[in-house]
């Protein structure tokens, strides 16, 4: 077949994997990984807040795409299926992390201040200090981490990844109306938290 892989859609690539020999399937999934690995890594990173873990889980996501290629249903976007796999891996990591809090090798410990269980040195600056130094991005990340799981994942999908509401609903297995309401509540919480951080920074 003379058609180059770059000319095929994501859906054509994954459908072509079904029934293909292992070597061919690896090439096809490799093309999908080339297109989407960075996005999947960024999506997972926003949920687990650990760059190294995000890289590992993104690789595992495409291993699973390859392993379960015959299960793909060609009735929707490949990206929806891909994000569903990535979401499940990321949330499993978050849940497992809650069950095994421990000191890291450099003596830092989970803060326990948010559902992400992020590891922060004891002398880490407060969000207000970060905002005062102009580090709004760090303040936003902290605010997202502090959201509960349901609200955090919908913010990542819709506001960070800019996925359509309908696709986010399919990834999460809930109605579009639920996506809208969760996103509305999440944005209200973020606005409230960031208003407090920025206000403290301005008056400090």
C-alpha positions as CSV (number, residue, x, y, z in Angstrom):
1,X,0.0,0.0,0.0
2,X,1.5,3.3,-1.1
3,X,-0.4,5.6,1.2
4,X,2.0,7.0,3.8
5,X,1.1,6.7,7.5
6,X,1.1,10.5,7.8
7,X,-1.8,10.7,5.3
8,X,-4.0,8.4,7.4
9,X,-6.4,9.6,10.1
10,X,-6.1,8.4,13.7
11,X,-9.1,6.3,13.2
12,X,-7.8,4.7,10.0
13,X,-4.5,3.9,11.8
14,X,-6.1,2.2,14.8
15,X,-8.7,0.3,12.6
16,X,-5.8,-0.9,10.4
17,X,-4.2,-2.4,13.6
18,X,-7.1,-4.9,14.0
19,X,-5.9,-8.3,12.7
20,X,-2.6,-6.9,11.6
21,X,0.6,-8.8,12.3
22,X,2.4,-7.6,15.4
23,X,5.2,-5.8,13.5
24,X,2.7,-3.9,11.4
25,X,0.6,-3.0,14.4
26,X,3.6,-1.7,16.3
27,X,4.4,0.6,13.4
28,X,0.8,1.9,13.3
29,X,0.6,2.5,17.0
30,X,4.0,4.1,16.8
31,X,2.6,6.7,14.4
32,X,-0.3,7.3,16.8
33,X,2.2,7.7,19.7
34,X,4.3,10.2,17.5
35,X,1.2,12.3,17.1
36,X,-0.2,12.2,20.6
37,X,2.5,11.2,23.1
38,X,3.2,14.8,24.1
39,X,-0.5,15.6,24.7
40,X,-1.1,12.4,26.6
41,X,1.9,13.1,28.8
42,X,0.7,16.6,29.5
43,X,-2.8,15.4,30.3
44,X,-1.5,12.8,32.7
45,X,1.0,15.2,34.2
46,X,-1.9,17.6,35.1
47,X,-3.5,14.8,37.0
48,X,-0.5,13.2,38.8
49,X,1.7,16.3,39.1
50,X,4.9,14.2,38.5
51,X,6.7,14.6,35.1
52,X,8.6,11.3,35.4
53,X,5.5,9.3,36.3
54,X,3.5,11.1,33.6
55,X,6.1,9.9,31.0
56,X,5.9,6.4,32.3
57,X,2.1,6.3,32.3
58,X,1.9,7.8,28.8
59,X,4.2,5.0,27.5
60,X,1.9,2.5,29.3
61,X,-1.1,4.1,27.7
62,X,0.2,3.4,24.2
63,X,1.3,-0.1,25.3
64,X,-2.4,-0.6,26.2
65,X,-3.5,0.9,22.9
66,X,-1.3,-1.7,21.1
67,X,-2.4,-4.6,23.4
68,X,-6.1,-3.8,23.1
69,X,-6.2,-2.6,19.5
70,X,-8.7,-5.2,18.5
71,X,-11.2,-3.8,21.1
72,X,-11.3,-0.4,19.5
73,X,-14.8,0.4,18.1
74,X,-14.7,2.6,15.0
75,X,-17.7,4.6,16.0
76,X,-16.0,7.7,17.4
77,X,-12.8,9.5,17.7
78,X,-9.6,7.7,18.5
79,X,-8.6,10.5,20.9
80,X,-11.6,9.8,23.1
81,X,-10.6,6.2,23.5
82,X,-7.0,7.3,24.1
83,X,-7.8,9.8,26.7
84,X,-10.0,7.3,28.5
85,X,-7.1,4.9,28.8
86,X,-4.8,7.7,30.0
87,X,-7.4,8.9,32.5
88,X,-7.8,5.5,34.0
89,X,-4.0,5.1,34.4
90,X,-3.6,8.5,35.9
91,X,-6.4,8.1,38.4
92,X,-5.2,4.7,39.4
93,X,-1.8,6.2,40.2
94,X,-3.4,9.0,42.2
95,X,-5.5,6.5,44.2
96,X,-2.6,4.2,44.8
97,X,-0.4,7.1,45.9
98,X,-3.0,7.9,48.6
99,X,-2.5,4.4,50.0
100,X,1.2,4.6,50.2
101,X,2.3,8.0,51.7
102,X,6.0,7.9,52.5
103,X,9.1,10.0,52.7
104,X,11.1,10.4,49.5
105,X,14.8,9.8,49.3
106,X,15.6,13.5,49.7
107,X,13.6,13.8,52.9
108,X,10.5,15.5,51.6
109,X,7.1,14.3,52.4
110,X,3.6,14.5,50.8
111,X,2.0,17.7,52.0
112,X,-1.4,16.0,52.5
113,X,-3.0,19.3,51.6
114,X,-4.6,18.2,48.4
115,X,-5.8,15.1,46.5
116,X,-2.7,15.1,44.3
117,X,-0.5,14.2,47.3
118,X,2.2,16.3,45.7
119,X,5.6,16.1,47.3
120,X,6.8,19.5,48.4
121,X,9.9,20.4,50.5
122,X,9.1,21.6,54.0
123,X,10.5,25.1,53.2
124,X,8.5,25.4,50.0
125,X,7.0,28.9,49.6
126,X,3.3,29.4,50.2
127,X,1.0,30.0,47.2
128,X,0.7,33.7,48.2
129,X,4.5,34.0,48.1
130,X,4.6,32.4,44.7
131,X,1.9,34.8,43.4
132,X,3.8,37.7,44.9
133,X,6.8,36.8,42.9
134,X,4.7,36.6,39.8
135,X,4.5,32.8,39.7
136,X,0.8,32.7,38.8
137,X,1.3,29.4,36.9
138,X,2.4,27.7,40.1
139,X,-0.6,29.2,42.0
140,X,-3.0,27.9,39.3
141,X,-1.4,24.4,39.5
142,X,-1.8,24.3,43.2
143,X,-5.4,25.4,42.9
144,X,-6.2,22.7,40.3
145,X,-4.4,20.1,42.5
146,X,-6.7,21.1,45.5
147,X,-9.8,20.3,43.5
148,X,-11.4,16.9,44.1
149,X,-10.9,14.2,41.5
150,X,-14.2,14.7,39.6
151,X,-13.7,18.5,39.3
152,X,-9.9,18.3,38.6
153,X,-10.2,15.9,35.6
154,X,-13.0,17.9,33.9
155,X,-10.9,21.1,34.2
156,X,-7.9,19.3,32.7
157,X,-10.0,17.9,29.8
158,X,-12.1,21.0,29.0
159,X,-10.0,23.9,30.0
160,X,-6.4,22.6,29.6
161,X,-6.8,20.1,26.8
162,X,-9.8,22.1,25.3
163,X,-11.7,18.9,24.5
164,X,-15.4,19.4,23.5
165,X,-17.9,18.8,26.3
166,X,-19.3,15.8,24.4
167,X,-15.9,14.1,24.2
168,X,-15.2,14.8,27.8
169,X,-18.5,13.3,28.7
170,X,-17.6,10.2,26.8
171,X,-14.2,9.9,28.4
172,X,-15.7,10.2,31.9
173,X,-18.8,8.2,31.2
174,X,-21.2,10.9,32.3
175,X,-23.9,13.1,30.6
176,X,-22.8,16.3,29.0
177,X,-25.0,18.2,31.6
178,X,-22.8,16.7,34.3
179,X,-19.7,17.9,32.6
180,X,-21.2,21.4,32.4
181,X,-22.2,21.5,36.1
182,X,-18.9,20.0,37.3
183,X,-16.9,22.5,35.2
184,X,-19.0,25.4,36.5
185,X,-18.4,24.4,40.1
186,X,-14.7,23.8,39.5
187,X,-14.2,27.2,37.9
188,X,-16.0,28.8,40.8
189,X,-13.7,27.0,43.2
190,X,-10.6,28.0,41.2
191,X,-11.7,31.6,41.0
192,X,-12.3,31.7,44.7
193,X,-8.9,30.2,45.6
194,X,-7.0,32.3,43.1
195,X,-8.7,35.5,44.2
196,X,-7.6,34.7,47.7
197,X,-4.0,34.0,46.6
198,X,-3.7,37.1,44.5
199,X,-5.4,39.2,47.1
200,X,-2.9,38.1,49.8
201,X,-0.1,38.7,47.4
202,X,-1.3,42.3,46.7
203,X,-1.8,43.1,50.3
204,X,1.3,41.3,51.6
